[in-house]
Amino acid sequence: MARAKYDDSRTKVAPDTHVNLREIADLAGVSVPTVSKVLNGRQGVSEVKRDAINTLLEEHGYRRRGTDRRSRIGLVDLLISGLGSMWSLEIVSGAAEEAARAGVGLVISQTTGRRVGNQHWLRQLASRRTDGIVLVVSQLLPGAADALARLNTPLVLVDPVGDAALSIPSVAATNWAGGLAATEHLLALGHRRIGAIAGPAGLRCSEDRLDGYRVALQRAGVMPDPALVRFGDFLVGGGRVGGTSLLALADPPTAIFAGSDQQAHGVYLAAAARGLRIPDDVSVVGFDDVALCEWISPTLTTVRQPLAEMAAEATRLVLSLSSNGDSPVPPRRELATSLIVRESTAPPRSL
């Protein structure tokens, strides 16, 4: 069945909270009652027409009367890229605890892939009300930030990376300081040939941790060696591939800083495959401090990223914006990381 189309050549109403239902109905080629049905989620409108109307409502920034930000709905949306890791469970736990404390419900949506903001999801958001949206994703699709802004709904990013819009408030960890602390710890133990397995290239948190690693080396008088750097995916597989590559070098590193605990676990597997012992043959430091750190053997030295606290702070912030939408907020809040020393690091064998 062919999709219904509206005439895009007609004069459009500028994005404005004062656009009325008649103007939306005229653009969509339907009656005002039909638009009203879509706005109120009632039946009796075909999916094709419903999609077209929701698109127009989104494009023109239509707001239902009475949806002042200061009038709470009692719901916060949390969109997270994947729910299968300990990292994501920490995030969900922090957001859920804060939502419960504030007396609001939490709607959790999972997305696959790093780039989010497709039209279907945006239309779903436009068709119902929410007090705010907490996004825990790597990147927004082109135009998604503008489309979200037109929903007139508070939005906060958690640990934003890539090309996330600077105008969107965000909560993150001190990734640069964490990378610095991890590398300084290894340097203090006597390591000088230190490898790094970062997350995906181009992601802000990944690059910040790697920059901290490089600065720590430079401050110690050690020239950073690009041959000792690999990029992964923050998952076990990426750590195993990067670890295998580094440990196969003619002059392998005596220590490896992994950009996540899962990648550090991958390094454990790569070392075991070569008959190497941690920390006797190679020291390993992770990043995040999820439960995995105390489950694997030896227990993992890591940089604690306050994931639950970050999600809770983002939830508090989005609810504050919902109640006080005109109040200025800092564009970015960073929560401190801290080094947690366990059993996976020791002086190099030569010392």
Helices and strands as residue ranges (DSSP letters): H 21-28, H 32-39, H 47-59, E 75-80, H 86-102, E 105-110, E 115-116, H 119-127, E 132-136, E 139-140, H 144-150, E 155-158, E 170-173, H 175-188, E 194-198, H 204-219, G 226-228, E 229-231, H 236-247, E 255-258, H 261-273, E 283-288, H 292-295, E 301-304, H 307-323, E 332-335, E 338-340
